[in-house]
Amino acid sequence: MNRLTLPTVSFSQVNATSFFDLQQDASLASSAKEICAVCADLASGYHYGILTCLGCKTFFRRTIANGQNFHCRFNNTCRINKDVRCACRSCRFRKCLEVGMDASGVQKRHVAFVHSRPSTSSSSDEASPLPKILRTETLIDCLVGWEQTQIDRRRALYHPPSGELSPRRNLHENAREEENKEDGRKTPSPTPDAPVQMHMAHTVDLNIVSRVDLQLMFEWAEFQKPFNQLTIGDKSVLLKDFTMQCLILEHGYYTVTQGHRNIWVFPNDTYLPRRLADLPAEYVEKLSKKRRQVQDQLFSPLFTRLIDEVAEPMHELQLSMAEWCALKALLFWNPDNIALSPEGKPIVEKVKCELLSGLFAHYAESATPQLATRYGNVLLLAPAVASIGLQAAENFQLLRFFGIANFDRCLEEFLFK
């Protein structure tokens, strides 16, 4: 199997197993204030008989479907909440059972789109008794499950349990030191017990969040079984073509889910506005002349487009996690890339067709009003993301060329293809 050499980022390892689930979700949570019975995060609906979030639903399903057994190193006393729910899988699973999640509702099957453990069955995907529309619909469910795992990992990186030194805090301190050198001023660093306040992003922050999301993008790609049927050359082609689009989708959806308007938000508690004029004058006056020029000439035109053409449409559509996951995968599996090999192109085309069918099936199953219109509106986000991705790559090139920002070697390889 051909594999790419991936950059390393300090994360706990996660099994890339199947997130297959044929059981339809029960009624959605009637209020945004309803919380998960397992980890107290916001619940998405009733899963296996209990009100839970998508993360705990996926964890429970995966544990049962794969027949996994866990052991706690701390005498089954681990605290389980939304900040540390990934720390001990044994205690998390035990709590799932304690609150009443029904293991009998989990079907021990795997979908061909994702990695699964070898099966003794000799039947192929084509011989599956499941209707085609149902099998492709579960593909979207697989992507949602994996995305929830990545959300947990981002949260663990930027928001560790209280009392632990935050890697996020260290990243911010590095960024602030760099900014202080440039602006010739001192700003206090947050103390270990004080929350980190959201601040305007510096060029160093762009390097930080891009590096994290690049690593998660590699893991997301390798989680998908068809990706590992490609040659190293085709893998590289897809990843390099998608890198900037991935960053736009990740940060755009994060901006929307955090409820912000008129600013572009990054997952490390930083943001960029449309214009400096939108910020308090006393804050703008503290910025160096060079920083104001970068904002006015490079950032403002780009991030105005990002807000207007990506974040705002997502907000107006109230884009769901399933729709966002489908859009992300559709942009990645691009058969129109002329650099793909003759052997790789049919694989990519097949996956894209399955994704389009899966998204349509998702709408049909959920009885989405004006199905065709919504389907089209979601797909229309793709060309906007692709177009802005080209502009963003040019701007990042200028930041590097004029020595305004430094990117590590791996980032340069994928950002500046």
Order of alpha helices (4+ residues) and beta strands (2+ residues): beta-beta-alpha-alpha-alpha-alpha-beta-alpha-alpha-beta-beta-alpha-alpha-alpha-alpha-alpha-alpha-alpha-alpha-alpha
